[in-house]
Every structure is written in C-alpha cells, then in structure tokens.
Amino acid sequence: MKHGLNGLLLAFQFLTTVPITRQIPWTARSARWSIVCYPLTGLVLGGLLVSLYLLLSPFLSPLVLAALLVTLSIFYSGGLHLDGWMDVSDAFLSRRDRETKLIILKDSRVGAFAVMTTILLIGWKVLLLMELIALAPREFTWLLLLVPVCLRWMIIVQLIYGKTASDQGMAASLLPHVTTHVKNASRVWFLFIAGACFLLLQNVILTLCFLLMIWLFPLFWLRVCKREIGGMSGDTIGASIEGGELFLWGIMWTFFLSVTA
C-alpha cells in the first residue's frame, strides 16, 4: 500500500501541476506503481474538464468553451507534453540525420517548426472541440472524461512495446520498471476503458472505433520514432499525448460528421 501511494504521488508530481510538495523516494516499486497510475492522472483531468464543460456550457459559446478546455489541459500538465511536442517538431521536421535530431531534442531553444506546429495543434484542437460540442454534446461530455485516461494509458503501451533512442532521459529511466506487473495493469486499464466506453457512449460502432484507434496510434507513433531517431524518448512520449489527443478528436469528429450527414 505504501509503495502504491508513493507511486500515485510520483505520477501526479511528474505529469501534472497538482501541488504535491512531499519528497517521494524513487525506488523500483514506487517507480513501477507510478507507471501504473499514469491513467489516474488522466481520470482526474477528465473529471475537471467535464465539470468545467457542464458548469459553463449553458452560458458560453462553443468556441469559448473549447478554448477554455484546451487551456485547462495545458495548465494541468504544466505544458510538459506541449514542450515535448515542440522539441519533436523541431527535430523530426529538420530533415537532419539521427544524431543531429537527438541533439535538437535536447536543445531547450524553440525553433520555427515548433512555433508553427504548436499554433496548428492548438488551433485544430479548439476547432474540433467546438465542432463536437455542436455535433454530439452528450457523447462529447463522456469523451472529455475518457480521452485523457486513454492518452496516459498510451504512455504505458509505448513503454511496453517501444525501445529508447538513447540510454539517457526519462524514457530510459522508466523502461527497466516495465515489469509483468505493469503489463498486467495495462491490460486491466484497457478493460476498464473498454467497459467505460460501452457503458457511457452507448454506441457499439463508436466504441469499437475508439478502442481500435487508441491501440493503433501509439504503435504507429513508435514506428515513426524508430524511423526518425531510432526509438522513443521522453519528448516523443510527451508529443504523443498532444498528437494523440488531436488524432482522437479528429477521428471522433469524422465519425459524428458521417453519422449526421
């Protein structure tokens, strides 16, 4: 129980801006539990997003609501995933060799590609959320809860199936702790997500489409990272949260648009 609590606190310290000032010891067991608890940080974010949406939707336009939801997501993570998105954008779009891309990933400076892709990322997120609010308000409410959980679960998937581009960094420090315990917990999380989707979305085709996409995206992203830099890193995992969210909202928008057409 002690290690599980420490792992939970580590997960929130690492992935969120929740003010946890307690010094948590980094041990093999607490690190393992931390990985298992990543989707819980998404569940809390989902709860905050749903609460904000339900509270303000009677008073605000879809555009303002969408902008507030995206803003809350960024502040919740402290811009951690967005930082990874920007670093990966500069590296992958540089068209340099693998070694140079790895150097760019470690560079704290922001380049033109990072600025351009971040503007597009945030703009498209706001647009898709605004569209979904109009197209399917009931389903959108539950997707607000489910999507953040799925994105953090995708971190575990990448750690299970991926390899690191270097022996240093966040991903490399976590990989040794991906044990059978973590893999079994990942399966339990997937069953939880699947059950919640069937229960809340109440649409078999939508649910199956959603579950298929949350499996395919991290596996596809791992292939892209392997081709570009030889494997994953902390930055690529952060970028997968941002890119994966845009991807899922885009798929959901396409689904509802085709249904209502």
Secondary structure, DSSP 8 states (H G I E B T S, - for coil): -HHHHHHHHHHHHHHS-----S-----HHHHHHHHHTHHHHHHHHHHHHHHHHHHHTTTS-HHHHHHHHHHHHHHHHTTHHHHHHHHHHHHHTT---HHHHHHHHH--S--HHHHHHHHHHHHHHHHHHHHHHHH-HHHHHHHHHHHHHHHHHHHHHHHHH--BSSSSSHHHHHGGG--HHHHHHHHHHHHHHHHHHHHHH--HHHHHHHHHHHHHHHHHHHHHHHHHHSSB-HHHHHHHHHHHHHHHHHHHHHHHHHHH-
